[in-house]
């Protein structure tokens, strides 16, 4: 049987553009993984790894015009958004290069023997090693930052792990181009092509997670797809870590005082956040708890005006468009749900933004309105109008894990008056990132960033954005009573590599 073709599709028309590849067979997946496994030794030198990451950023920037054009043709996200996303991706690669140079991610700890301790401490030296080949499953909504050259790939390479990427079917042509750029960067440092593999196809993704030489996996996508891969990773004869980002409602609580003080601005800000990128951000605010009184009415009117002025947009593919149209129609049909601005089909190939309102009491207990507590991918949010603080607590108690949770406070509450601190505490168990008087769309690449959260937001406690994302692809090992001459250079007493470390309980830099 001939291999199935992989087509590049224009989401603006739904028409095939060109065939860019064929779906990988089990044998081809095996070959890609084995090539990556054989390339592990080439990534041992931290200096080479850091230089490779910087060169990859340089090469991506040099190919910027071609890459942005290809990305726009397959995603309809627009040159401005895509140019910014590519710049973020290059920044991220260089940031990980700096982390590799510094070496603190190795977590070097040296303990000399101490016979006075109870029990006595032998000579112990600990640091972290790369796990091995990492499988990366690309996201649809960020064709640069969460795809072939995105955060999972960058952090895995920084850790010293070769990568095999399963390309997303929404941008296969771009995936091929980016893979070629990364391989060109690898060749400039005499690294084998196998450090970055690329495969296409649903079955290839299944074969990849099952391959015995794959040591860990990173995924960004739907709850259904991510959970299937997570279960497959756990069911292997040798289970492996699976770091998946699956879905998030990203709740927002607007206090009565905040709505009274600046309801108009909050409504406009919410409109901008929930429609950004045609509502296709993983941190889009999907549920907003707003007061039921006059202050809340001001917020809703402002949101109505702003969303009404939002142009129809193109989603990443027509399957997503169909799911969005069906999903908002099902939600709008529930009892007591109103549509101040009706979301849905904007045309044959587009969708129109909108939002739904519902009494918060409908969400306080299990029932048919539970559908409103599930993520709906696209430009829609649900505004739940609460009568009192008890309803806010009841709804929050029913929410699953999230990437973000936001509270909009008045100036006085933000300064410590009223329930501001209590609300921050209430939201903290729900999410990996808690915001005050901001909007969650936008995930800065920074050392303190955490992009993850309780399940189903993610399947682990790790972050996929920021410097500590590198920790997902490493494991600690301790050496006991090993003679100095046999120790890795990273663990020797004289610290020949000049690494930050904890030496006999003292932090050295």
The 8 nearest C-alpha neighbors of each residue, nearest first, counted from 0:
[[1, 2, 3, 24, 4, 22, 21, 23],
 [2, 0, 3, 4, 21, 22, 24, 23],
 [1, 3, 21, 22, 4, 0, 24, 23],
 [2, 4, 22, 21, 1, 5, 200, 23],
 [5, 3, 21, 20, 22, 6, 2, 18],
 [6, 4, 21, 20, 18, 19, 22, 3],
 [7, 5, 18, 17, 19, 8, 15, 4],
 [6, 8, 16, 17, 15, 172, 18, 171],
 [9, 7, 15, 16, 14, 73, 6, 10],
 [8, 10, 73, 13, 11, 14, 12, 72],
 [11, 9, 13, 316, 12, 315, 8, 74],
 [10, 12, 9, 13, 348, 313, 75, 349],
 [13, 11, 14, 10, 9, 348, 8, 347],
 [12, 14, 10, 9, 11, 8, 317, 15],
 [15, 13, 12, 9, 8, 16, 10, 11],
 [14, 16, 8, 7, 17, 6, 9, 13],
 [15, 17, 8, 7, 9, 14, 6, 18],
 [18, 16, 7, 6, 15, 19, 8, 172],
 [17, 19, 6, 5, 20, 7, 4, 16],
 [18, 20, 172, 6, 5, 17, 7, 171],
 [21, 19, 5, 18, 4, 22, 6, 199],
 [22, 20, 4, 5, 3, 2, 23, 199],
 [23, 21, 200, 199, 3, 2, 4, 5],
 [22, 24, 199, 27, 203, 198, 21, 200],
 [23, 25, 27, 26, 28, 22, 203, 2],
 [24, 26, 28, 27, 29, 206, 203, 23],
 [27, 25, 29, 24, 28, 30, 23, 31],
 [26, 28, 30, 24, 29, 25, 23, 31],
 [29, 27, 25, 31, 30, 26, 32, 23],
 [28, 30, 26, 32, 27, 31, 33, 25],
 [29, 31, 27, 33, 28, 32, 34, 26],
 [32, 30, 28, 34, 29, 33, 196, 27],
 [31, 33, 35, 29, 34, 30, 36, 28],
 [32, 34, 36, 30, 35, 31, 29, 37],
 [35, 33, 193, 37, 31, 32, 36, 30],
 [36, 34, 193, 32, 38, 194, 33, 37],
 [35, 37, 33, 38, 34, 39, 132, 32],
 [36, 38, 34, 35, 39, 33, 40, 193],
 [39, 37, 35, 36, 41, 40, 194, 193],
 [40, 38, 41, 42, 36, 37, 161, 160],
 [39, 41, 43, 42, 38, 37, 44, 159],
 [40, 42, 39, 38, 43, 190, 44, 191],
 [43, 41, 159, 40, 39, 44, 48, 47],
 [42, 44, 40, 41, 45, 159, 39, 48],
 [43, 45, 47, 46, 42, 48, 41, 159],
 [46, 44, 48, 47, 49, 43, 99, 100],
 [45, 47, 49, 48, 44, 50, 100, 99],
 [46, 48, 50, 44, 45, 49, 51, 188],
 [49, 47, 45, 51, 50, 46, 42, 52],
 [48, 50, 96, 52, 46, 51, 47, 99],
 [49, 51, 47, 53, 48, 52, 54, 46],
 [52, 50, 48, 54, 49, 53, 47, 55],
 [53, 51, 55, 49, 54, 50, 92, 96],
 [54, 52, 56, 50, 93, 55, 51, 57],
 [53, 55, 57, 51, 56, 52, 184, 58],
 [54, 56, 52, 184, 58, 53, 57, 181],
 [57, 55, 89, 53, 59, 54, 58, 92],
 [58, 56, 54, 60, 55, 59, 61, 53],
 [59, 57, 61, 55, 60, 56, 54, 62],
 [60, 58, 62, 56, 61, 57, 63, 55],
 [59, 61, 63, 57, 62, 58, 56, 89],
 [60, 62, 58, 59, 63, 57, 64, 56],
 [61, 63, 59, 60, 65, 64, 66, 58],
 [64, 62, 60, 66, 61, 65, 67, 59],
 [63, 65, 67, 66, 62, 68, 61, 60],
 [66, 64, 68, 63, 62, 67, 69, 70],
 [65, 67, 69, 63, 68, 64, 70, 62],
 [68, 66, 70, 64, 69, 65, 63, 81],
 [67, 69, 65, 71, 66, 70, 64, 72],
 [70, 68, 66, 72, 67, 71, 173, 65],
 [69, 71, 67, 73, 72, 68, 173, 74],
 [70, 72, 75, 74, 68, 73, 77, 69],
 [71, 73, 69, 70, 74, 75, 9, 68],
 [72, 74, 9, 70, 71, 170, 8, 75],
 [73, 75, 71, 315, 76, 72, 70, 10],
 [76, 74, 71, 77, 72, 73, 10, 313],
 [77, 75, 74, 71, 80, 81, 276, 78],
 [76, 78, 75, 71, 79, 80, 81, 74],
 [79, 77, 81, 80, 82, 67, 71, 76],
 [80, 78, 82, 81, 77, 83, 76, 84],
 [79, 81, 83, 82, 78, 77, 84, 76],
 [82, 80, 84, 78, 83, 79, 67, 85],
 [83, 81, 85, 79, 84, 80, 78, 86],
 [84, 82, 86, 80, 81, 85, 87, 79],
 [83, 85, 81, 87, 86, 82, 88, 80],
 [84, 86, 88, 82, 87, 83, 143, 81],
 [87, 85, 83, 89, 84, 88, 90, 82],
 [88, 86, 84, 90, 85, 89, 91, 83],
 [87, 89, 85, 91, 144, 86, 90, 149],
 [90, 88, 56, 92, 86, 91, 87, 85],
 [91, 89, 87, 93, 88, 92, 94, 86],
 [90, 92, 94, 88, 89, 93, 87, 95],
 [93, 91, 89, 95, 94, 90, 52, 153],
 [94, 92, 96, 90, 53, 95, 91, 52],
 [93, 95, 91, 97, 96, 92, 90, 98],
 [96, 94, 98, 97, 92, 93, 157, 99],
 [95, 97, 49, 93, 99, 94, 98, 52],
 [96, 98, 100, 94, 95, 99, 101, 93],
 [99, 97, 95, 101, 96, 100, 102, 94],
 [98, 100, 96, 102, 97, 101, 49, 95],
 [101, 99, 97, 98, 102, 96, 49, 46],
 [100, 102, 98, 99, 103, 97, 498, 499],
 [103, 101, 99, 104, 100, 498, 105, 98],
 [102, 104, 105, 499, 106, 101, 498, 500],
 [103, 105, 102, 106, 98, 470, 99, 469],
 [104, 106, 127, 103, 126, 107, 102, 128],
 [107, 105, 126, 104, 103, 108, 127, 500],
 [106, 108, 126, 500, 105, 125, 501, 109],
 [107, 109, 501, 125, 500, 124, 502, 106],
 [110, 108, 124, 502, 503, 123, 501, 125],
 [111, 109, 503, 123, 122, 124, 502, 112],
 [110, 112, 122, 503, 113, 123, 109, 121],
 [113, 111, 121, 122, 120, 114, 110, 123],
 [114, 112, 120, 115, 116, 119, 111, 121],
 [113, 115, 119, 116, 120, 112, 121, 118],
 [114, 116, 113, 119, 117, 118, 120, 112],
 [115, 117, 119, 118, 114, 113, 120, 112],
 [118, 116, 119, 115, 120, 114, 113, 121],
 [117, 119, 116, 120, 114, 115, 113, 121],
 [120, 118, 114, 116, 117, 113, 115, 121],
 [121, 119, 113, 112, 114, 116, 118, 122],
 [122, 120, 112, 123, 119, 113, 480, 111],
 [121, 123, 112, 111, 480, 479, 110, 120],
 [124, 122, 479, 110, 478, 121, 109, 477],
 [123, 125, 109, 478, 477, 108, 110, 490],
 [126, 124, 477, 108, 476, 107, 478, 109],
 [125, 127, 107, 106, 105, 475, 476, 108],
 [128, 126, 475, 105, 474, 473, 476, 106],
 [127, 129, 473, 474, 475, 130, 126, 476],
 [130, 128, 473, 159, 158, 131, 160, 472],
 [131, 129, 473, 472, 214, 474, 128, 160],
 [132, 130, 160, 214, 129, 133, 161, 39],
 [131, 133, 213, 161, 214, 160, 162, 36],
 [134, 132, 162, 215, 216, 214, 213, 161],
 [135, 133, 216, 163, 164, 162, 217, 215],
 [136, 134, 164, 217, 216, 165, 218, 163],
 [137, 135, 218, 165, 164, 217, 219, 134],
 [138, 136, 146, 167, 166, 145, 135, 165],
 [139, 137, 219, 145, 220, 146, 140, 141],
 [138, 140, 141, 169, 167, 142, 137, 315],
 [139, 141, 138, 142, 279, 280, 315, 145],
 [140, 142, 145, 144, 143, 139, 138, 146],
 [143, 141, 146, 140, 139, 145, 144, 138],
 [142, 144, 146, 141, 145, 149, 85, 148],
 [143, 145, 149, 88, 141, 146, 142, 150],
 [146, 144, 149, 141, 138, 143, 150, 137],
 [145, 147, 137, 149, 143, 142, 148, 138],
 [146, 148, 149, 174, 164, 137, 177, 178],
 [149, 147, 146, 152, 143, 153, 144, 177],
 [150, 148, 144, 145, 146, 152, 147, 151],
 [149, 151, 153, 152, 145, 154, 144, 464],
 [152, 150, 154, 153, 149, 155, 217, 135],
 [151, 153, 155, 150, 149, 154, 148, 156],
 [152, 154, 150, 156, 155, 151, 92, 149],
 [153, 155, 469, 157, 151, 156, 152, 150],
 [156, 154, 158, 152, 160, 157, 153, 472],
 [157, 155, 159, 160, 158, 153, 154, 161],
 [156, 158, 154, 155, 159, 153, 95, 99],
 [157, 159, 155, 156, 129, 160, 469, 154],
 [160, 158, 156, 42, 157, 129, 43, 155],
 [159, 161, 156, 131, 155, 132, 158, 129],
 [162, 160, 194, 132, 35, 156, 39, 195],
 [163, 161, 133, 195, 132, 134, 194, 196],
 [162, 164, 196, 134, 197, 195, 135, 133],
 [165, 163, 135, 197, 134, 166, 196, 136],
 [164, 166, 136, 198, 199, 197, 204, 135],
 [167, 165, 199, 137, 164, 198, 171, 174],
 [166, 168, 137, 169, 170, 139, 171, 138],
 [167, 169, 171, 170, 166, 199, 200, 5],
 [170, 168, 167, 139, 171, 73, 316, 315],
 [169, 171, 73, 173, 168, 172, 167, 174],
 [172, 170, 174, 168, 173, 7, 166, 169],
 [173, 171, 175, 174, 170, 19, 7, 176],
 [172, 174, 176, 175, 171, 170, 69, 70],
 [175, 173, 171, 177, 172, 176, 178, 147],
 [176, 174, 178, 172, 173, 177, 179, 171],
 [177, 175, 173, 179, 174, 178, 180, 172],
 [178, 176, 180, 174, 179, 175, 173, 181],
 [177, 179, 181, 175, 180, 176, 174, 182],
 [180, 178, 182, 176, 177, 181, 183, 175],
 [179, 181, 177, 183, 178, 182, 184, 58],
 [182, 180, 184, 178, 183, 179, 55, 185],
 [183, 181, 185, 179, 184, 180, 192, 186],
 [182, 184, 180, 186, 181, 185, 179, 187],
 [183, 185, 181, 55, 187, 182, 186, 54],
 [186, 184, 182, 190, 183, 187, 188, 51],
 [185, 187, 189, 183, 188, 190, 184, 182],
 [188, 186, 184, 185, 189, 183, 190, 51],
 [187, 189, 186, 185, 190, 51, 47, 184],
 [190, 188, 186, 187, 185, 191, 41, 184],
 [189, 191, 185, 186, 188, 41, 192, 194],
 [192, 190, 193, 194, 38, 189, 186, 185],
 [191, 193, 194, 182, 195, 190, 185, 186],
 [192, 194, 35, 34, 195, 191, 196, 38],
 [193, 195, 161, 35, 192, 38, 162, 191],
 [196, 194, 162, 193, 163, 161, 192, 182],
 [195, 197, 163, 31, 193, 164, 162, 194],
 [198, 196, 164, 163, 165, 166, 195, 199],
 [199, 197, 165, 23, 166, 164, 203, 28],
 [200, 198, 22, 166, 23, 165, 203, 21],
 [199, 201, 22, 203, 202, 23, 204, 198],
 [202, 200, 204, 203, 205, 199, 22, 165],
 [201, 203, 205, 204, 200, 206, 24, 23],
 [204, 202, 206, 200, 201, 205, 23, 207],
 [203, 205, 207, 201, 202, 206, 165, 200],
 [206, 204, 202, 207, 203, 208, 209, 201],
 [207, 205, 203, 209, 204, 208, 210, 202],
 [206, 208, 204, 210, 205, 209, 203, 28],
 [207, 209, 205, 206, 210, 232, 204, 213],
 [210, 208, 206, 207, 211, 205, 235, 232],
 [209, 211, 207, 212, 213, 208, 206, 29],
 [212, 210, 213, 209, 214, 237, 235, 208],
 [211, 213, 210, 214, 132, 32, 36, 33],
 [214, 212, 132, 210, 211, 133, 215, 134],
 [213, 215, 132, 131, 239, 133, 130, 212],
 [216, 214, 133, 240, 239, 213, 241, 134],
 [217, 215, 134, 241, 133, 135, 242, 240],
 [216, 218, 242, 135, 243, 241, 136, 151],
 [219, 217, 243, 136, 244, 135, 242, 220],
 [220, 218, 244, 138, 243, 245, 137, 136],
 [221, 219, 245, 138, 244, 225, 218, 222],
 [220, 222, 245, 224, 223, 225, 246, 219],
 [221, 223, 245, 225, 224, 246, 226, 220],
 [222, 224, 226, 221, 225, 227, 245, 220],
 [225, 223, 227, 221, 226, 222, 228, 220],
 [224, 226, 222, 228, 227, 223, 221, 245],
 [225, 227, 229, 223, 228, 224, 222, 230],
 [228, 226, 230, 224, 225, 229, 231, 223],
 [227, 229, 231, 225, 230, 226, 232, 224],
 [230, 228, 226, 232, 231, 227, 241, 225],
 [229, 231, 233, 227, 228, 232, 226, 234],
 [232, 230, 228, 234, 233, 229, 227, 235],
 [233, 231, 229, 230, 234, 238, 239, 235],
 [232, 234, 238, 230, 231, 235, 229, 239],
 [235, 233, 231, 232, 230, 238, 236, 237],
 [234, 236, 238, 237, 233, 232, 231, 209],
 [237, 235, 238, 234, 233, 211, 209, 232],
 [236, 238, 235, 239, 211, 234, 233, 232],
 [239, 237, 233, 235, 232, 236, 234, 240],
 [238, 240, 215, 232, 214, 241, 233, 237],
 [241, 239, 215, 242, 216, 238, 232, 214],
 [242, 240, 216, 229, 215, 217, 243, 239],
 [241, 243, 217, 459, 458, 216, 218, 240],
 [242, 244, 218, 458, 457, 217, 219, 245],
 [243, 245, 457, 219, 456, 218, 220, 246],
 [246, 244, 222, 221, 220, 456, 457, 225],
 [245, 247, 456, 222, 221, 455, 244, 374],
 [248, 246, 401, 456, 249, 402, 374, 281],
 [247, 249, 285, 374, 250, 401, 286, 284],
 [250, 248, 284, 403, 404, 247, 401, 285],
 [251, 249, 286, 404, 248, 287, 284, 285],
 [250, 252, 405, 287, 406, 404, 288, 286],
 [253, 251, 406, 288, 287, 407, 405, 254],
 [254, 252, 407, 289, 406, 288, 257, 251],
 [255, 253, 257, 256, 408, 258, 407, 252],
 [254, 256, 258, 257, 290, 259, 253, 294],
 [255, 257, 259, 254, 258, 409, 260, 408],
 [258, 256, 409, 408, 260, 254, 259, 255],
 [257, 259, 262, 294, 255, 261, 260, 256],
 [260, 258, 294, 256, 257, 262, 261, 255],
 [259, 261, 257, 258, 256, 262, 409, 294],
 [262, 260, 258, 264, 263, 259, 257, 265],
 [263, 261, 258, 298, 265, 264, 297, 259],
 [262, 264, 301, 298, 266, 261, 265, 297],
 [265, 263, 267, 266, 261, 262, 268, 301],
 [264, 266, 268, 262, 267, 263, 269, 261],
 [267, 265, 302, 298, 301, 269, 263, 264],
 [266, 268, 270, 264, 269, 265, 302, 301],
 [269, 267, 265, 271, 270, 266, 264, 272],
 [268, 270, 272, 266, 271, 267, 265, 273],
 [271, 269, 267, 268, 273, 272, 302, 306],
 [270, 272, 268, 269, 274, 273, 275, 267],
 [271, 273, 269, 275, 270, 274, 440, 268],
 [274, 272, 283, 278, 270, 275, 271, 284],
 [275, 273, 278, 378, 277, 271, 272, 270],
 [276, 274, 272, 277, 278, 273, 271, 280],
 [275, 277, 278, 279, 274, 280, 76, 80],
 [278, 276, 274, 378, 275, 279, 312, 377],
 [279, 277, 378, 377, 274, 276, 275, 273],
 [278, 280, 377, 277, 276, 376, 140, 281],
 [281, 279, 283, 282, 278, 276, 440, 140],
 [280, 282, 283, 279, 247, 246, 440, 402],
 [283, 281, 280, 440, 439, 249, 284, 402],
 [282, 284, 280, 273, 281, 440, 285, 278],
 [285, 283, 249, 273, 286, 250, 282, 248],
 [286, 284, 380, 248, 249, 283, 381, 250],
 [287, 285, 250, 381, 380, 284, 382, 251],
 [288, 286, 251, 382, 250, 252, 383, 289],
 [287, 289, 252, 383, 382, 384, 253, 251],
 [290, 288, 384, 253, 295, 287, 383, 385],
 [291, 289, 295, 385, 384, 292, 255, 386],
 [290, 292, 384, 385, 295, 386, 289, 293],
 [293, 291, 295, 294, 290, 296, 386, 255],
 [292, 294, 296, 295, 297, 291, 259, 290],
 [295, 293, 259, 258, 297, 296, 292, 262],
 [296, 294, 290, 298, 297, 293, 292, 291],
 [295, 297, 293, 299, 294, 298, 300, 292],
 [298, 296, 300, 294, 295, 299, 262, 263],
 [297, 299, 262, 266, 295, 263, 301, 296],
 [300, 298, 302, 296, 301, 297, 303, 295],
 [301, 299, 303, 297, 302, 298, 296, 304],
 [300, 302, 266, 263, 304, 298, 303, 299],
 [301, 303, 266, 299, 305, 300, 304, 267],
 [304, 302, 300, 301, 306, 305, 307, 299],
 [303, 305, 301, 307, 302, 306, 300, 308],
 [306, 304, 302, 308, 307, 303, 267, 270],
 [305, 307, 309, 308, 303, 304, 270, 302],
 [308, 306, 304, 305, 309, 303, 340, 353],
 [307, 309, 306, 305, 310, 304, 303, 352],
 [310, 308, 306, 307, 311, 305, 352, 351],
 [311, 309, 312, 308, 351, 352, 307, 306],
 [310, 312, 351, 350, 345, 349, 309, 352],
 [313, 311, 349, 350, 277, 310, 314, 351],
 [312, 314, 349, 11, 350, 348, 75, 315],
 [315, 313, 316, 320, 312, 319, 277, 349],
 [314, 316, 74, 10, 313, 75, 319, 169],
 [317, 315, 10, 319, 318, 314, 320, 169],
 [316, 318, 320, 319, 321, 13, 10, 314],
 [319, 317, 321, 320, 316, 322, 315, 323],
 [320, 318, 322, 317, 321, 316, 323, 314],
 [319, 321, 317, 323, 318, 322, 314, 324],
 [320, 322, 318, 324, 323, 319, 317, 325],
 [323, 321, 319, 325, 320, 324, 326, 318],
 [322, 324, 326, 320, 321, 325, 319, 327],
 [323, 325, 343, 321, 326, 322, 327, 344],
 [326, 324, 328, 322, 323, 327, 321, 329],
 [327, 325, 323, 329, 328, 324, 322, 330],
 [326, 328, 330, 329, 324, 325, 331, 323],
 [329, 327, 331, 325, 330, 326, 332, 324],
 [330, 328, 326, 332, 327, 331, 325, 333],
 [329, 331, 327, 332, 328, 333, 326, 371],
 [332, 330, 328, 329, 333, 336, 327, 337],
 [331, 333, 329, 330, 328, 334, 336, 327],
 [332, 334, 331, 330, 336, 335, 368, 329],
 [335, 333, 336, 332, 331, 368, 337, 357],
 [336, 334, 357, 337, 333, 358, 361, 356],
 [337, 335, 357, 334, 356, 333, 331, 355],
 [336, 338, 356, 355, 339, 335, 357, 331],
 [337, 339, 355, 341, 340, 354, 356, 331],
 [340, 338, 341, 337, 303, 355, 354, 356],
 [341, 339, 353, 338, 354, 303, 342, 307],
 [340, 342, 353, 338, 339, 354, 343, 352],
 [343, 341, 353, 352, 351, 340, 354, 379],
 [344, 342, 324, 351, 350, 345, 341, 327],
 [345, 343, 350, 346, 351, 324, 349, 342],
 [344, 346, 350, 351, 349, 311, 343, 347],
 [347, 345, 349, 348, 344, 350, 311, 351],
 [346, 348, 349, 345, 344, 350, 12, 11],
 [347, 349, 346, 11, 12, 313, 350, 317],
 [350, 348, 313, 345, 346, 312, 347, 311],
 [349, 351, 345, 344, 311, 312, 343, 313],
 [352, 350, 311, 345, 342, 343, 344, 312],
 [353, 351, 378, 342, 379, 306, 350, 311],
 [352, 354, 342, 340, 341, 379, 306, 351],
 [355, 353, 380, 379, 340, 381, 338, 342],
 [354, 356, 338, 381, 337, 382, 380, 336],
 [355, 357, 382, 337, 336, 381, 383, 338],
 [356, 358, 336, 383, 335, 359, 384, 382],
 [359, 357, 384, 360, 383, 361, 385, 356],
 [358, 360, 383, 385, 384, 361, 362, 357],
 [359, 361, 363, 358, 362, 390, 385, 364],
 [362, 360, 359, 358, 363, 368, 364, 357],
 [363, 361, 359, 360, 364, 394, 368, 369],
 [362, 364, 394, 360, 393, 361, 359, 390],
 [365, 363, 362, 366, 361, 360, 397, 394],
 [364, 366, 369, 363, 362, 367, 368, 397],
 [367, 365, 368, 369, 364, 362, 361, 370],
 [366, 368, 369, 370, 365, 333, 371, 361],
 [367, 369, 370, 366, 371, 362, 361, 333],
 [370, 368, 371, 372, 367, 366, 365, 362],
 [369, 371, 368, 372, 373, 367, 330, 374],
 [372, 370, 369, 373, 368, 330, 381, 374],
 [373, 371, 369, 370, 374, 398, 248, 286],
 [372, 374, 370, 371, 375, 248, 369, 247],
 [373, 375, 248, 247, 376, 285, 372, 246],
 [376, 374, 377, 373, 326, 323, 379, 285],
 [377, 375, 279, 374, 323, 278, 378, 319],
 [376, 378, 278, 279, 379, 277, 375, 323],
 [379, 377, 278, 352, 274, 277, 273, 353],
 [380, 378, 354, 353, 377, 352, 342, 273],
 [379, 381, 285, 354, 286, 355, 382, 284],
 [382, 380, 355, 286, 356, 354, 285, 287],
 [381, 383, 356, 287, 288, 286, 355, 384],
 [382, 384, 359, 288, 357, 358, 356, 287],
 [385, 383, 291, 358, 289, 359, 290, 288],
 [386, 384, 359, 290, 291, 387, 390, 289],
 [387, 385, 291, 290, 390, 384, 388, 359],
 [388, 386, 389, 390, 385, 391, 290, 291],
 [387, 389, 391, 390, 392, 386, 385, 393],
 [388, 390, 392, 391, 387, 393, 386, 385],
 [391, 389, 393, 388, 392, 387, 385, 394],
 [392, 390, 388, 394, 389, 393, 395, 385],
 [391, 393, 389, 395, 390, 394, 396, 388],
 [394, 392, 390, 363, 396, 391, 395, 389],
 [393, 395, 363, 391, 396, 397, 392, 362],
 [396, 394, 392, 397, 398, 393, 391, 426],
 [395, 397, 393, 394, 398, 392, 363, 391],
 [398, 396, 395, 394, 399, 393, 363, 364],
 [397, 399, 395, 396, 400, 394, 372, 429],
 [398, 400, 401, 397, 455, 454, 429, 453],
 [401, 399, 453, 454, 429, 456, 455, 430],
 [402, 400, 430, 247, 456, 452, 403, 249],
 [401, 403, 452, 430, 451, 431, 456, 247],
 [404, 402, 432, 249, 430, 401, 433, 431],
 [403, 405, 433, 250, 249, 430, 251, 426],
 [406, 404, 251, 434, 433, 435, 252, 250],
 [405, 407, 252, 435, 251, 253, 408, 436],
 [406, 408, 436, 253, 435, 252, 257, 254],
 [409, 407, 257, 412, 413, 254, 406, 436],
 [408, 410, 257, 412, 411, 256, 413, 260],
 [411, 409, 413, 412, 414, 408, 257, 260],
 [410, 412, 414, 409, 416, 413, 415, 417],
 [413, 411, 416, 419, 409, 415, 414, 417],
 [412, 414, 410, 411, 415, 408, 409, 419],
 [415, 413, 411, 412, 416, 410, 419, 409],
 [416, 414, 412, 413, 419, 411, 420, 417],
 [415, 417, 412, 411, 414, 418, 419, 413],
 [416, 418, 412, 419, 415, 411, 420, 421],
 [419, 417, 421, 420, 422, 416, 412, 415],
 [420, 418, 412, 422, 421, 417, 413, 415],
 [419, 421, 423, 422, 418, 424, 415, 417],
 [422, 420, 424, 418, 423, 419, 425, 417],
 [423, 421, 425, 419, 424, 420, 418, 426],
 [422, 424, 420, 426, 421, 425, 427, 419],
 [423, 425, 421, 427, 422, 426, 420, 428],
 [426, 424, 422, 423, 427, 421, 428, 429],
 [425, 427, 423, 429, 424, 428, 404, 422],
 [426, 428, 424, 429, 425, 430, 423, 433],
 [429, 427, 426, 430, 425, 424, 453, 431],
 [430, 428, 400, 427, 426, 401, 453, 404],
 [431, 429, 401, 452, 403, 402, 432, 404],
 [430, 432, 452, 402, 451, 403, 449, 450],
 [433, 431, 403, 430, 402, 449, 404, 434],
 [432, 434, 404, 403, 405, 427, 430, 431],
 [435, 433, 405, 437, 404, 406, 436, 432],
 [434, 436, 406, 437, 405, 407, 433, 408],
 [437, 435, 407, 408, 406, 434, 438, 405],
 [438, 436, 435, 434, 439, 405, 407, 406],
 [437, 439, 440, 272, 405, 436, 434, 269],
 [440, 438, 282, 441, 403, 437, 283, 284],
 [441, 439, 282, 438, 283, 272, 442, 280],
 [440, 442, 439, 443, 282, 438, 280, 272],
 [443, 441, 444, 440, 450, 439, 464, 448],
 [442, 444, 445, 441, 448, 465, 464, 87],
 [445, 443, 465, 464, 442, 91, 448, 446],
 [446, 444, 465, 448, 447, 443, 466, 464],
 [445, 447, 466, 465, 448, 467, 444, 449],
 [448, 446, 445, 449, 465, 466, 467, 444],
 [449, 447, 465, 445, 446, 450, 464, 444],
 [450, 448, 462, 451, 431, 432, 464, 447],
 [451, 449, 462, 464, 463, 402, 431, 448],
 [452, 450, 462, 402, 431, 457, 449, 461],
 [451, 453, 431, 402, 430, 456, 401, 457],
 [452, 454, 400, 456, 457, 401, 455, 430],
 [455, 453, 456, 400, 457, 458, 452, 399],
 [454, 456, 457, 400, 245, 246, 453, 458],
 [457, 455, 454, 401, 246, 247, 452, 245],
 [456, 458, 244, 454, 455, 243, 452, 459],
 [457, 459, 243, 454, 242, 455, 244, 456],
 [460, 458, 461, 457, 242, 243, 241, 453],
 [459, 461, 452, 451, 462, 458, 453, 457],
 [462, 460, 459, 451, 471, 463, 468, 242],
 [463, 461, 450, 451, 449, 468, 464, 467],
 [462, 464, 468, 450, 150, 151, 461, 465],
 [465, 463, 450, 462, 468, 444, 150, 449],
 [466, 464, 445, 444, 446, 448, 467, 468],
 [465, 467, 446, 468, 469, 95, 445, 464],
 [466, 468, 469, 470, 465, 462, 446, 464],
 [469, 467, 463, 462, 470, 466, 465, 464],
 [468, 470, 154, 467, 471, 158, 472, 155],
 [471, 469, 468, 472, 473, 467, 104, 158],
 [472, 470, 469, 473, 468, 461, 242, 467],
 [471, 473, 470, 130, 155, 129, 469, 158],
 [474, 472, 129, 130, 128, 470, 471, 127],
 [473, 475, 127, 128, 130, 129, 476, 472],
 [476, 474, 127, 126, 128, 125, 477, 473],
 [475, 477, 125, 126, 127, 474, 478, 128],
 [478, 476, 125, 124, 479, 123, 126, 475],
 [479, 477, 124, 123, 481, 125, 480, 476],
 [480, 478, 123, 481, 122, 477, 124, 121],
 [479, 481, 122, 482, 123, 121, 478, 124],
 [480, 482, 479, 478, 483, 486, 485, 122],
 [483, 481, 484, 485, 480, 486, 479, 122],
 [484, 482, 486, 485, 491, 481, 492, 490],
 [483, 485, 482, 486, 481, 491, 487, 488],
 [486, 484, 483, 482, 481, 487, 488, 491],
 [485, 487, 483, 484, 490, 491, 488, 481],
 [488, 486, 489, 490, 485, 491, 484, 483],
 [487, 489, 491, 490, 486, 495, 496, 494],
 [488, 490, 487, 491, 496, 494, 498, 107],
 [491, 489, 488, 487, 124, 486, 492, 494],
 [490, 492, 488, 494, 493, 489, 483, 486],
 [493, 491, 494, 490, 483, 109, 495, 502],
 [492, 494, 491, 495, 497, 490, 496, 488],
 [493, 495, 497, 492, 491, 496, 489, 498],
 [496, 494, 497, 493, 488, 491, 489, 498],
 [497, 495, 494, 498, 489, 488, 493, 102],
 [496, 498, 494, 495, 499, 508, 489, 493],
 [499, 497, 496, 102, 500, 494, 103, 508],
 [498, 500, 508, 103, 507, 102, 497, 107],
 [501, 499, 107, 507, 108, 506, 498, 502],
 [500, 502, 506, 108, 505, 504, 507, 109],
 [501, 503, 109, 505, 504, 108, 500, 506],
 [504, 502, 110, 505, 109, 111, 501, 108],
 [505, 503, 502, 501, 506, 110, 109, 108],
 [504, 506, 502, 501, 503, 507, 500, 108],
 [507, 505, 501, 500, 502, 504, 508, 499],
 [508, 506, 500, 499, 501, 505, 502, 498],
 [507, 499, 500, 506, 498, 497, 501, 103]]
